[in-house]
Amino acid sequence: MDELDEKNPKNQSRRDFVVGSAVVLLAPSIPVNVAFANSPRIELFLKISSILTGIELDKSYIQLGEMILDAIEKYETKQEKQNRLSLFSQFEKTPLSLSQKDLQSLLENVEKGILAQAQKIARVWYTGRIETEKNKFVVISYDDALVWQACDFTKPPTTCGGPFGYWQHPYSGKT
């Protein structure tokens, strides 16, 4: 039997063909965000968002973080973009373990526009929506809004909870 010439497609094995076909068929199903999983842009945004919201936003938040950052960028003015970039540069070296007191002190010393951007980022994470025009909003993610983590006594109305009838018992404060 002749040695296989890997450059000659006529000498491909059936297994090579099947594997190659499977890769081609599966490629469109791989989320685009997987390719950007180690993007410094989104990692910095998640870090800053973690500091601003007080909730650690790890790599499991990459897709939601991309959606939120894309929405912020889409609906921001030129001045808001400058303020956001200034916020990012000021918070880039800030440790994640920043205390609330230190965060408050840090935010008190930034310009008014930068503070407004910090508040906007936290507001979008907590509400899951962004204001596009005065009193007009676009929902980014209702179920994944951080308000549901902050208010641990409730959950999104569309999400099932405990056993049947759990809602009729008063909240005990224990989770």
Backbone as JSON Lines, residues from 0, in Angstrom:
{"i":0,"aa":"M","n":[0.84,-1.16,0.0],"ca":[0.0,0.0,0.0],"c":[0.89,1.24,0.0]}
{"i":1,"aa":"D","n":[0.5,2.25,-0.78],"ca":[1.29,3.47,-0.88],"c":[1.13,4.3,0.38]}
{"i":2,"aa":"E","n":[2.21,5.08,0.67],"ca":[2.13,6.0,1.79],"c":[1.13,7.1,1.49]}
{"i":3,"aa":"L","n":[0.37,7.53,2.49],"ca":[-0.62,8.59,2.29],"c":[0.09,9.93,2.09]}
{"i":4,"aa":"D","n":[-0.31,10.63,1.07],"ca":[0.19,11.98,0.82],"c":[-0.87,12.92,1.39]}
{"i":5,"aa":"E","n":[-0.54,13.58,2.51],"ca":[-1.53,14.41,3.19],"c":[-1.98,15.59,2.36]}
{"i":6,"aa":"K","n":[-1.18,16.02,1.39],"ca":[-1.56,17.17,0.58],"c":[-2.48,16.79,-0.56]}
{"i":7,"aa":"N","n":[-2.61,15.53,-0.83],"ca":[-3.45,15.07,-1.92],"c":[-4.82,14.68,-1.35]}
{"i":8,"aa":"P","n":[-5.87,15.42,-1.71],"ca":[-7.2,15.13,-1.15],"c":[-7.71,13.73,-1.53]}
{"i":9,"aa":"K","n":[-7.2,13.15,-2.57],"ca":[-7.65,11.81,-2.95],"c":[-7.21,10.76,-1.95]}
{"i":10,"aa":"N","n":[-6.2,11.07,-1.15],"ca":[-5.67,10.12,-0.19],"c":[-6.23,10.33,1.22]}
{"i":11,"aa":"Q","n":[-7.28,11.12,1.36],"ca":[-7.89,11.3,2.68],"c":[-8.65,10.04,3.07]}
{"i":12,"aa":"S","n":[-8.6,9.74,4.34],"ca":[-9.37,8.6,4.82],"c":[-10.81,9.05,5.05]}
{"i":13,"aa":"R","n":[-11.69,8.09,5.18],"ca":[-13.08,8.39,5.45],"c":[-13.21,9.13,6.8]}
{"i":14,"aa":"R","n":[-12.4,8.72,7.77],"ca":[-12.42,9.35,9.09],"c":[-12.03,10.83,8.97]}
{"i":15,"aa":"D","n":[-10.99,11.16,8.2],"ca":[-10.58,12.55,8.0],"c":[-11.73,13.36,7.4]}
{"i":16,"aa":"F","n":[-12.43,12.76,6.46],"ca":[-13.54,13.45,5.81],"c":[-14.67,13.72,6.8]}
{"i":17,"aa":"V","n":[-15.02,12.72,7.61],"ca":[-16.11,12.86,8.57],"c":[-15.76,13.91,9.63]}
{"i":18,"aa":"V","n":[-14.53,13.85,10.14],"ca":[-14.11,14.83,11.15],"c":[-14.13,16.23,10.56]}
{"i":19,"aa":"G","n":[-13.6,16.39,9.37],"ca":[-13.61,17.7,8.71],"c":[-15.01,18.21,8.48]}
{"i":20,"aa":"S","n":[-15.91,17.35,8.06],"ca":[-17.3,17.75,7.83],"c":[-17.97,18.15,9.13]}
{"i":21,"aa":"A","n":[-17.71,17.42,10.19],"ca":[-18.31,17.74,11.48],"c":[-17.86,19.11,11.97]}
{"i":22,"aa":"V","n":[-16.58,19.41,11.79],"ca":[-16.07,20.71,12.21],"c":[-16.75,21.83,11.43]}
{"i":23,"aa":"V","n":[-16.91,21.63,10.13],"ca":[-17.56,22.65,9.3],"c":[-19.02,22.84,9.71]}
{"i":24,"aa":"L","n":[-19.7,21.74,10.03],"ca":[-21.1,21.84,10.42],"c":[-21.29,22.45,11.81]}
{"i":25,"aa":"L","n":[-20.34,22.21,12.72],"ca":[-20.47,22.71,14.09],"c":[-20.0,24.15,14.24]}
{"i":26,"aa":"A","n":[-19.16,24.63,13.36],"ca":[-18.58,25.97,13.49],"c":[-19.63,27.06,13.7]}
{"i":27,"aa":"P","n":[-20.73,27.07,12.93],"ca":[-21.71,28.14,13.15],"c":[-22.4,28.07,14.51]}
{"i":28,"aa":"S","n":[-22.39,26.93,15.17],"ca":[-23.08,26.81,16.45],"c":[-22.22,27.26,17.63]}
{"i":29,"aa":"I","n":[-20.95,27.54,17.4],"ca":[-20.08,28.0,18.47],"c":[-20.36,29.49,18.69]}
{"i":30,"aa":"P","n":[-20.72,29.88,19.89],"ca":[-21.03,31.3,20.14],"c":[-19.85,32.2,19.79]}
{"i":31,"aa":"V","n":[-20.17,33.33,19.21],"ca":[-19.13,34.27,18.82],"c":[-18.34,34.73,20.04]}
{"i":32,"aa":"N","n":[-19.01,34.84,21.2],"ca":[-18.34,35.33,22.4],"c":[-17.24,34.39,22.89]}
{"i":33,"aa":"V","n":[-17.27,33.11,22.49],"ca":[-16.22,32.2,22.89],"c":[-14.89,32.67,22.32]}
{"i":34,"aa":"A","n":[-14.93,33.21,21.11],"ca":[-13.72,33.7,20.48],"c":[-13.15,34.9,21.24]}
{"i":35,"aa":"F","n":[-14.0,35.66,21.91],"ca":[-13.56,36.84,22.62],"c":[-13.48,36.62,24.13]}
{"i":36,"aa":"A","n":[-13.46,35.36,24.55],"ca":[-13.52,35.05,25.98],"c":[-12.38,35.7,26.75]}
{"i":37,"aa":"N","n":[-11.24,35.88,26.14],"ca":[-10.11,36.48,26.83],"c":[-9.85,37.9,26.37]}
{"i":38,"aa":"S","n":[-10.88,38.54,25.83],"ca":[-10.75,39.91,25.35],"c":[-10.44,40.85,26.5]}
{"i":39,"aa":"P","n":[-9.36,41.61,26.41],"ca":[-9.05,42.57,27.48],"c":[-10.17,43.6,27.66]}
{"i":40,"aa":"R","n":[-10.86,43.95,26.59],"ca":[-11.94,44.93,26.65],"c":[-13.05,44.44,27.58]}
{"i":41,"aa":"I","n":[-13.51,43.21,27.38],"ca":[-14.61,42.7,28.19],"c":[-14.14,42.35,29.6]}
{"i":42,"aa":"E","n":[-12.91,41.87,29.73],"ca":[-12.39,41.57,31.07],"c":[-12.3,42.84,31.91]}
{"i":43,"aa":"L","n":[-11.87,43.94,31.31],"ca":[-11.81,45.21,32.02],"c":[-13.22,45.69,32.38]}
{"i":44,"aa":"F","n":[-14.15,45.54,31.44],"ca":[-15.53,45.96,31.7],"c":[-16.13,45.14,32.85]}
{"i":45,"aa":"L","n":[-15.89,43.84,32.87],"ca":[-16.41,43.0,33.96],"c":[-15.78,43.38,35.29]}
{"i":46,"aa":"K","n":[-14.49,43.7,35.28],"ca":[-13.8,44.1,36.51],"c":[-14.41,45.4,37.04]}
{"i":47,"aa":"I","n":[-14.53,46.4,36.17],"ca":[-15.09,47.69,36.59],"c":[-16.54,47.51,37.05]}
{"i":48,"aa":"S","n":[-17.29,46.71,36.31],"ca":[-18.69,46.45,36.68],"c":[-18.78,45.76,38.03]}
{"i":49,"aa":"S","n":[-17.86,44.84,38.31],"ca":[-17.83,44.16,39.61],"c":[-17.6,45.16,40.73]}
{"i":50,"aa":"I","n":[-16.68,46.08,40.51],"ca":[-16.39,47.09,41.53],"c":[-17.61,47.98,41.74]}
{"i":51,"aa":"L","n":[-18.22,48.41,40.64],"ca":[-19.35,49.36,40.73],"c":[-20.62,48.72,41.3]}
{"i":52,"aa":"T","n":[-20.85,47.45,40.99],"ca":[-22.08,46.8,41.44],"c":[-21.94,46.11,42.79]}
{"i":53,"aa":"G","n":[-20.7,45.8,43.17],"ca":[-20.48,45.08,44.42],"c":[-20.74,43.59,44.3]}
{"i":54,"aa":"I","n":[-20.94,43.11,43.09],"ca":[-21.16,41.68,42.83],"c":[-20.06,41.21,41.89]}
{"i":55,"aa":"E","n":[-19.38,40.14,42.28],"ca":[-18.29,39.65,41.43],"c":[-18.87,39.08,40.13]}
{"i":56,"aa":"L","n":[-18.45,39.68,39.03],"ca":[-18.9,39.26,37.71],"c":[-17.75,38.51,37.05]}
{"i":57,"aa":"D","n":[-17.78,37.18,37.19],"ca":[-16.69,36.37,36.66],"c":[-16.91,36.08,35.18]}
{"i":58,"aa":"K","n":[-16.13,35.14,34.64],"ca":[-16.19,34.84,33.21],"c":[-17.53,34.26,32.76]}
{"i":59,"aa":"S","n":[-18.36,33.83,33.7],"ca":[-19.69,33.34,33.31],"c":[-20.58,34.5,32.85]}
{"i":60,"aa":"Y","n":[-20.14,35.72,33.08],"ca":[-20.9,36.91,32.67],"c":[-20.39,37.51,31.36]}
{"i":61,"aa":"I","n":[-19.49,36.83,30.67],"ca":[-18.91,37.39,29.45],"c":[-19.98,37.74,28.43]}
{"i":62,"aa":"Q","n":[-20.88,36.84,28.13],"ca":[-21.89,37.1,27.1],"c":[-22.8,38.27,27.51]}
{"i":63,"aa":"L","n":[-23.28,38.27,28.73],"ca":[-24.13,39.36,29.2],"c":[-23.34,40.67,29.23]}
{"i":64,"aa":"G","n":[-22.09,40.6,29.67],"ca":[-21.24,41.78,29.68],"c":[-21.05,42.37,28.29]}
{"i":65,"aa":"E","n":[-20.86,41.5,27.31],"ca":[-20.73,41.96,25.91],"c":[-22.02,42.65,25.47]}
{"i":66,"aa":"M","n":[-23.15,42.06,25.81],"ca":[-24.43,42.64,25.41],"c":[-24.63,44.02,26.06]}
{"i":67,"aa":"I","n":[-24.29,44.12,27.33],"ca":[-24.46,45.39,28.04],"c":[-23.5,46.44,27.5]}
{"i":68,"aa":"L","n":[-22.24,46.07,27.34],"ca":[-21.26,47.03,26.83],"c":[-21.61,47.47,25.41]}
{"i":69,"aa":"D","n":[-22.05,46.54,24.58],"ca":[-22.47,46.9,23.22],"c":[-23.64,47.89,23.25]}
{"i":70,"aa":"A","n":[-24.59,47.66,24.14],"ca":[-25.75,48.57,24.25],"c":[-25.3,49.94,24.76]}
{"i":71,"aa":"I","n":[-24.42,49.95,25.74],"ca":[-23.92,51.23,26.26],"c":[-23.23,52.01,25.14]}
{"i":72,"aa":"E","n":[-22.37,51.31,24.38],"ca":[-21.65,51.97,23.29],"c":[-22.6,52.43,22.19]}
{"i":73,"aa":"K","n":[-23.63,51.67,21.93],"ca":[-24.57,52.0,20.86],"c":[-25.36,53.27,21.17]}
{"i":74,"aa":"Y","n":[-25.74,53.46,22.41],"ca":[-26.63,54.56,22.77],"c":[-25.93,55.74,23.45]}
{"i":75,"aa":"E","n":[-24.61,55.72,23.55],"ca":[-23.94,56.81,24.22],"c":[-23.57,57.95,23.27]}
{"i":76,"aa":"T","n":[-23.5,59.14,23.82],"ca":[-23.07,60.31,23.07],"c":[-21.54,60.33,23.04]}
{"i":77,"aa":"K","n":[-20.99,61.24,22.27],"ca":[-19.52,61.36,22.22],"c":[-18.96,61.71,23.59]}
{"i":78,"aa":"Q","n":[-19.64,62.59,24.31],"ca":[-19.18,62.98,25.65],"c":[-19.26,61.8,26.61]}
{"i":79,"aa":"E","n":[-20.34,61.04,26.53],"ca":[-20.47,59.86,27.39],"c":[-19.37,58.84,27.08]}
{"i":80,"aa":"K","n":[-19.01,58.71,25.82],"ca":[-17.93,57.79,25.44],"c":[-16.62,58.25,26.06]}
{"i":81,"aa":"Q","n":[-16.33,59.54,26.0],"ca":[-15.11,60.07,26.62],"c":[-15.11,59.82,28.12]}
{"i":82,"aa":"N","n":[-16.27,60.03,28.74],"ca":[-16.38,59.79,30.19],"c":[-16.2,58.32,30.52]}
{"i":83,"aa":"R","n":[-16.77,57.44,29.7],"ca":[-16.63,55.99,29.94],"c":[-15.17,55.58,29.81]}
{"i":84,"aa":"L","n":[-14.5,56.06,28.78],"ca":[-13.09,55.71,28.58],"c":[-12.22,56.26,29.72]}
{"i":85,"aa":"S","n":[-12.55,57.45,30.21],"ca":[-11.83,58.0,31.38],"c":[-12.07,57.14,32.61]}
{"i":86,"aa":"L","n":[-13.32,56.72,32.8],"ca":[-13.66,55.83,33.92],"c":[-12.86,54.54,33.82]}
{"i":87,"aa":"F","n":[-12.82,53.96,32.62],"ca":[-12.07,52.71,32.43],"c":[-10.6,52.9,32.77]}
{"i":88,"aa":"S","n":[-10.01,54.0,32.31],"ca":[-8.58,54.21,32.57],"c":[-8.33,54.46,34.06]}
{"i":89,"aa":"Q","n":[-9.24,55.14,34.75],"ca":[-9.07,55.4,36.18],"c":[-9.26,54.13,37.02]}
{"i":90,"aa":"F","n":[-10.13,53.23,36.56],"ca":[-10.42,52.02,37.34],"c":[-9.59,50.81,36.9]}
{"i":91,"aa":"E","n":[-8.82,50.96,35.86],"ca":[-8.07,49.83,35.3],"c":[-7.17,49.17,36.34]}
{"i":92,"aa":"K","n":[-6.53,49.95,37.18],"ca":[-5.6,49.4,38.16],"c":[-6.22,49.28,39.56]}
{"i":93,"aa":"T","n":[-7.49,49.57,39.68],"ca":[-8.18,49.48,40.96],"c":[-8.4,48.01,41.32]}
{"i":94,"aa":"P","n":[-8.06,47.62,42.54],"ca":[-8.25,46.21,42.92],"c":[-9.73,45.85,43.07]}
{"i":95,"aa":"L","n":[-10.05,44.61,42.77],"ca":[-11.42,44.13,42.91],"c":[-11.89,44.16,44.36]}
{"i":96,"aa":"S","n":[-10.97,44.06,45.28],"ca":[-11.31,43.99,46.7],"c":[-11.53,45.37,47.32]}
{"i":97,"aa":"L","n":[-11.82,46.36,46.5],"ca":[-12.03,47.73,46.98],"c":[-13.23,47.76,47.93]}
{"i":98,"aa":"S","n":[-13.05,48.37,49.08],"ca":[-14.15,48.46,50.05],"c":[-15.17,49.5,49.57]}
{"i":99,"aa":"Q","n":[-16.37,49.43,50.11],"ca":[-17.42,50.39,49.76],"c":[-16.98,51.81,50.11]}
{"i":100,"aa":"K","n":[-16.31,51.96,51.25],"ca":[-15.83,53.27,51.68],"c":[-14.81,53.82,50.69]}
{"i":101,"aa":"D","n":[-13.86,52.97,50.27],"ca":[-12.85,53.4,49.3],"c":[-13.47,53.69,47.94]}
{"i":102,"aa":"L","n":[-14.46,52.9,47.55],"ca":[-15.15,53.15,46.29],"c":[-15.87,54.49,46.35]}
{"i":103,"aa":"Q","n":[-16.56,54.76,47.44],"ca":[-17.26,56.03,47.59],"c":[-16.27,57.19,47.53]}
{"i":104,"aa":"S","n":[-15.14,57.04,48.19],"ca":[-14.12,58.09,48.17],"c":[-13.58,58.3,46.76]}
{"i":105,"aa":"L","n":[-13.35,57.21,46.05],"ca":[-12.85,57.27,44.68],"c":[-13.85,57.96,43.77]}
{"i":106,"aa":"L","n":[-15.13,57.61,43.9],"ca":[-16.16,58.2,43.05],"c":[-16.42,59.66,43.38]}
{"i":107,"aa":"E","n":[-16.19,60.05,44.63],"ca":[-16.37,61.46,45.0],"c":[-15.33,62.36,44.34]}
{"i":108,"aa":"N","n":[-14.2,61.77,43.97],"ca":[-13.1,62.55,43.4],"c":[-13.05,62.52,41.88]}
{"i":109,"aa":"V","n":[-14.04,61.95,41.23],"ca":[-14.05,61.95,39.76],"c":[-14.97,63.05,39.26]}
{"i":110,"aa":"E","n":[-14.79,63.41,38.01],"ca":[-15.63,64.44,37.41],"c":[-17.09,63.97,37.39]}
{"i":111,"aa":"K","n":[-17.98,64.94,37.3],"ca":[-19.42,64.66,37.33],"c":[-19.83,63.73,36.19]}
{"i":112,"aa":"G","n":[-19.3,63.94,34.98],"ca":[-19.65,63.11,33.83],"c":[-19.17,61.67,33.99]}
{"i":113,"aa":"I","n":[-18.0,61.51,34.6],"ca":[-17.46,60.16,34.83],"c":[-18.3,59.45,35.89]}
{"i":114,"aa":"L","n":[-18.7,60.18,36.91],"ca":[-19.58,59.6,37.94],"c":[-20.9,59.17,37.32]}
{"i":115,"aa":"A","n":[-21.43,59.98,36.42],"ca":[-22.69,59.64,35.74],"c":[-22.53,58.35,34.94]}
{"i":116,"aa":"Q","n":[-21.39,58.15,34.3],"ca":[-21.15,56.92,33.54],"c":[-21.05,55.71,34.47]}
{"i":117,"aa":"A","n":[-20.39,55.9,35.6],"ca":[-20.29,54.81,36.59],"c":[-21.68,54.42,37.08]}
{"i":118,"aa":"Q","n":[-22.51,55.42,37.36],"ca":[-23.88,55.14,37.8],"c":[-24.69,54.46,36.7]}
{"i":119,"aa":"K","n":[-24.48,54.88,35.46],"ca":[-25.2,54.3,34.34],"c":[-24.84,52.82,34.17]}
{"i":120,"aa":"I","n":[-23.55,52.5,34.26],"ca":[-23.12,51.11,34.13],"c":[-23.76,50.25,35.22]}
{"i":121,"aa":"A","n":[-23.72,50.72,36.46],"ca":[-24.33,49.95,37.55],"c":[-25.83,49.82,37.35]}
{"i":122,"aa":"R","n":[-26.48,50.89,36.92],"ca":[-27.93,50.87,36.7],"c":[-28.31,49.87,35.61]}
{"i":123,"aa":"V","n":[-27.55,49.82,34.53],"ca":[-27.86,48.88,33.43],"c":[-27.69,47.44,33.92]}
{"i":124,"aa":"W","n":[-26.64,47.16,34.69],"ca":[-26.45,45.81,35.22],"c":[-27.61,45.42,36.13]}
{"i":125,"aa":"Y","n":[-28.02,46.32,37.01],"ca":[-29.06,45.99,37.98],"c":[-30.45,45.91,37.37]}
{"i":126,"aa":"T","n":[-30.75,46.77,36.41],"ca":[-32.1,46.76,35.84],"c":[-32.22,45.87,34.61]}
{"i":127,"aa":"G","n":[-31.1,45.61,33.93],"ca":[-31.15,44.8,32.72],"c":[-31.69,45.56,31.52]}
{"i":128,"aa":"R","n":[-31.74,46.88,31.62],"ca":[-32.25,47.69,30.52],"c":[-31.43,48.98,30.42]}
{"i":129,"aa":"I","n":[-31.51,49.62,29.25],"ca":[-30.77,50.85,29.02],"c":[-31.69,51.89,28.41]}
{"i":130,"aa":"E","n":[-31.5,53.12,28.84],"ca":[-32.3,54.22,28.3],"c":[-31.7,54.64,26.96]}
{"i":131,"aa":"T","n":[-32.53,54.65,25.93],"ca":[-32.06,55.03,24.59],"c":[-32.36,56.5,24.3]}
{"i":132,"aa":"E","n":[-33.49,56.95,24.72],"ca":[-33.9,58.35,24.61],"c":[-34.6,58.67,25.92]}
{"i":133,"aa":"K","n":[-35.0,59.9,26.05],"ca":[-35.69,60.27,27.29],"c":[-36.95,59.42,27.45]}
{"i":134,"aa":"N","n":[-37.0,58.64,28.51],"ca":[-38.12,57.77,28.86],"c":[-38.39,56.65,27.86]}
{"i":135,"aa":"K","n":[-37.41,56.28,27.06],"ca":[-37.52,55.11,26.18],"c":[-36.39,54.15,26.53]}
{"i":136,"aa":"F","n":[-36.75,52.88,26.72],"ca":[-35.77,51.9,27.18],"c":[-35.74,50.69,26.26]}
{"i":137,"aa":"V","n":[-34.58,50.02,26.26],"ca":[-34.41,48.73,25.58],"c":[-34.0,47.73,26.65]}
{"i":138,"aa":"V","n":[-34.71,46.62,26.72],"ca":[-34.38,45.57,27.68],"c":[-33.26,44.72,27.09]}
{"i":139,"aa":"I","n":[-32.2,44.56,27.87],"ca":[-31.07,43.75,27.45],"c":[-31.24,42.32,27.98]}
{"i":140,"aa":"S","n":[-31.54,42.21,29.27],"ca":[-31.76,40.9,29.87],"c":[-32.55,41.06,31.17]}
{"i":141,"aa":"Y","n":[-33.76,40.61,31.16],"ca":[-34.63,40.72,32.32],"c":[-34.24,39.7,33.4]}
{"i":142,"aa":"D","n":[-34.12,38.44,33.01],"ca":[-33.85,37.38,33.97],"c":[-32.47,37.49,34.61]}
{"i":143,"aa":"D","n":[-31.49,38.04,33.87],"ca":[-30.12,38.09,34.37],"c":[-29.77,39.42,35.03]}
{"i":144,"aa":"A","n":[-30.73,40.32,35.18],"ca":[-30.47,41.6,35.84],"c":[-30.01,41.33,37.27]}
{"i":145,"aa":"L","n":[-29.05,42.11,37.75],"ca":[-28.48,41.87,39.07],"c":[-29.44,42.16,40.22]}
{"i":146,"aa":"V","n":[-30.54,42.83,39.93],"ca":[-31.52,43.1,40.98],"c":[-32.0,41.79,41.62]}
{"i":147,"aa":"W","n":[-32.05,40.73,40.85],"ca":[-32.55,39.45,41.38],"c":[-31.55,38.83,42.35]}
{"i":148,"aa":"Q","n":[-30.26,39.16,42.19],"ca":[-29.26,38.69,43.16],"c":[-29.27,39.57,44.4]}
{"i":149,"aa":"A","n":[-29.45,40.88,44.19],"ca":[-29.46,41.81,45.32],"c":[-30.68,41.59,46.21]}
{"i":150,"aa":"C","n":[-31.8,41.26,45.62],"ca":[-33.04,41.0,46.36],"c":[-33.23,39.49,46.44]}
{"i":151,"aa":"D","n":[-32.46,38.85,47.32],"ca":[-32.46,37.39,47.36],"c":[-33.75,36.78,47.9]}
{"i":152,"aa":"F","n":[-34.69,37.62,48.3],"ca":[-35.97,37.11,48.79],"c":[-36.98,36.91,47.65]}
{"i":153,"aa":"T","n":[-36.57,37.25,46.43],"ca":[-37.48,37.1,45.29],"c":[-36.7,36.61,44.08]}
{"i":154,"aa":"K","n":[-37.39,36.5,42.98],"ca":[-36.8,36.01,41.73],"c":[-37.6,36.6,40.58]}
{"i":155,"aa":"P","n":[-37.08,36.51,39.36],"ca":[-37.87,37.0,38.23],"c":[-39.19,36.23,38.17]}
{"i":156,"aa":"P","n":[-40.31,36.91,37.94],"ca":[-41.6,36.23,37.91],"c":[-41.68,35.09,36.89]}
{"i":157,"aa":"T","n":[-40.84,35.1,35.89],"ca":[-40.91,34.05,34.87],"c":[-40.11,32.81,35.25]}
{"i":158,"aa":"T","n":[-39.39,32.87,36.36],"ca":[-38.53,31.77,36.76],"c":[-39.19,30.97,37.88]}
{"i":159,"aa":"C","n":[-39.24,29.66,37.71],"ca":[-39.86,28.82,38.74],"c":[-39.01,28.84,40.0]}
{"i":160,"aa":"G","n":[-39.66,28.67,41.13],"ca":[-38.96,28.71,42.41],"c":[-38.98,27.36,43.08]}
{"i":161,"aa":"G","n":[-39.37,27.34,44.34],"ca":[-39.35,26.13,45.15],"c":[-40.51,25.2,44.84]}
{"i":162,"aa":"P","n":[-40.88,24.38,45.82],"ca":[-41.95,23.4,45.61],"c":[-43.3,24.11,45.43]}
{"i":163,"aa":"F","n":[-44.25,23.39,44.9],"ca":[-45.57,23.96,44.64],"c":[-46.11,24.62,45.9]}
{"i":164,"aa":"G","n":[-46.59,25.84,45.76],"ca":[-47.19,26.57,46.86],"c":[-46.21,27.34,47.72]}
{"i":165,"aa":"Y","n":[-44.91,27.36,47.34],"ca":[-43.91,28.03,48.17],"c":[-44.23,29.52,48.35]}
{"i":166,"aa":"W","n":[-44.9,30.11,47.4],"ca":[-45.18,31.55,47.42],"c":[-46.19,31.96,48.5]}
{"i":167,"aa":"Q","n":[-46.96,30.99,49.02],"ca":[-47.97,31.35,50.01],"c":[-47.41,31.45,51.42]}
{"i":168,"aa":"H","n":[-46.15,31.04,51.62],"ca":[-45.54,31.1,52.95],"c":[-44.75,32.39,53.08]}
{"i":169,"aa":"P","n":[-44.82,33.06,54.22],"ca":[-44.07,34.31,54.41],"c":[-42.57,34.07,54.3]}
{"i":170,"aa":"Y","n":[-41.87,35.09,53.85],"ca":[-40.42,35.02,53.73],"c":[-39.79,34.9,55.1]}
{"i":171,"aa":"S","n":[-38.89,33.92,55.27],"ca":[-38.29,33.7,56.58],"c":[-36.92,34.35,56.72]}
{"i":172,"aa":"G","n":[-36.37,34.85,55.61],"ca":[-35.05,35.46,55.67],"c":[-33.92,34.47,55.5]}
{"i":173,"aa":"K","n":[-34.26,33.19,55.42],"ca":[-33.26,32.15,55.24],"c":[-33.31,31.68,53.79]}
{"i":174,"aa":"T","n":[-32.13,31.55,53.19],"ca":[-32.06,31.05,51.81],"c":[-31.26,29.8,51.72]}
